[in-house]
Amino acid sequence: MPKMKTKSSVKKRFKLTASGKVVSAQAGKQHGMIKRTNKQIRNQRGTTILCDADARIIKKFMPYG
């Protein structure tokens, strides 16, 4: 059987931790910062761990981790 392909968009946007959780960038930080509060901008720095329901969807597109 041929190898399964990893979804290209998923490979660019997400990665797995050693324990198997899915890490992604914070949502809502691409544009329009002027209308966001300073607290929201501060809290959206860095990356975040996806919830289990969303992580299950993403892992389907990453057959080899």
N, C-alpha and C positions, 0 to 999 in steps of 0.2 A: 504494500500500500504506500502511496505517496505521503510525504509529510504534510501535516496541517499547517496552514499559514496563520501567522499572528496578524490581527487587524492593524493596519499601518497607523490609523489615527490613535489607537489605544497605546501602541508602542511609544508614540511621541508624548502622550499626555499623562500616563500613569506608570507607577512602578510598584513592585511588591516589596514588603519588608521581610525580614528573616522569619517572622512568625506567620507570614502569609496574608497580612492586611494590605489593603490597597491605599497608596499615598497619591494625592493629587494636589494641584495648585488650588488656592482659594478662589471661589467663584465671586464675580462681581468686581474685579479689579482691572478690567481691560480699558475702560474709558469712563468718562462722566464722574471723575473724582470730586468735582466742585460741588456736586449735589449730595455727596455722602458726608456723614459726620466724621469728625476726626477720630472718634472712638471706633467707628466702623473700619476706617482705613487702618488704624493701628492693629485691630484684632484680625485683620485679613492678611497680615504679613506671613510670609513663609508658606508652608504646606499644611495639609490636613489629612486625617484618616477618614476614608469613606465609611458610611454606615454599612451594616451587613447586607441590607437589601440591594444597595447600589453596587457593592463590591461583588456580589454574586453575578450580576449582569456583566461587569467588566471582566471577570475571570473567565467567562465563556469565550471571550475574544482573545485570551492569552493562553493557548493550550499548553505551552511549555513553561509557564511562569515567567 
